[in-house]
Amino acid sequence: MSFQALTRLDGRVAVITGGKGAIGMATAKRLALLGARIVSLDRRDTPAVQQLLDALPAAQSGKHMAIAASITDTASLKNAAQEIEQQMKRCDILINSAGFTKAVAHDDLEALSDELFDDILKTNLRGVFSTIRAFTPLLKASGDGLIVNVSSIAGLRGTGSNVAYAAAKAGVDILTQSLAKALAPQIRVISVLPGVVDTSFVPGRGADFNDKAAATCALKRVGHVDDIASAIEACATTLRFATGSRFVIDGGRSL
């Protein structure tokens, strides 16, 4: 593995879970501009995702690809990894950006049912591990592998959309630390921690919530998807001696 900064990602393959999401697609655009070939893993809407990928800058090494896979279904993840190995011969970057949540007040314990708690941990924590497990052989074969886990400041502060989501993201950060040691030196593992981002990720939150959140940020605005995508790009290009790190990208909301 070389630790020299990169200006291009030509010939490299980046797999993004939840690529059709706002952060996932913003990241896909940035990495494609640098020459990477993008694979988006999404549970559904594969033709629509493929149309979005076809609009990205073309990679010299071939077309971008949308593949149907669920991060909570290990068999589908292994099938996706096998298809990528057959079609693209490699995977150099894995970005775990898929997830879901639901707004539940932290003091309303009854509203956070066992089923919802389990679903949130299954998707946002176990799904990240399952995806990493499925793609580790390809990332190791690259010799210069990178995993970026999209976490949240909720895991640092015990805040966010609900208690289970905060616990899941804290788990992702510990997972990042553990696997950074276990998978070194062939693979680097990093967490990127957004604060409030102007997306529809949390159902029911809109401009009113964002305006209130902006007032609590040192930089006086909530995050944009490109703020997070640019941090992920930096992990792949300039922050190449970093592993096990947590990069907080929240405009100072967690201060």
Summary of the structure (lengths in Angstrom):
residues: 255
radius of gyration: 17.3
end to end distance: 34.9
largest distance: 53.2
contacts: 892
relative contact order: 0.15
helix: 45%
strand: 16%
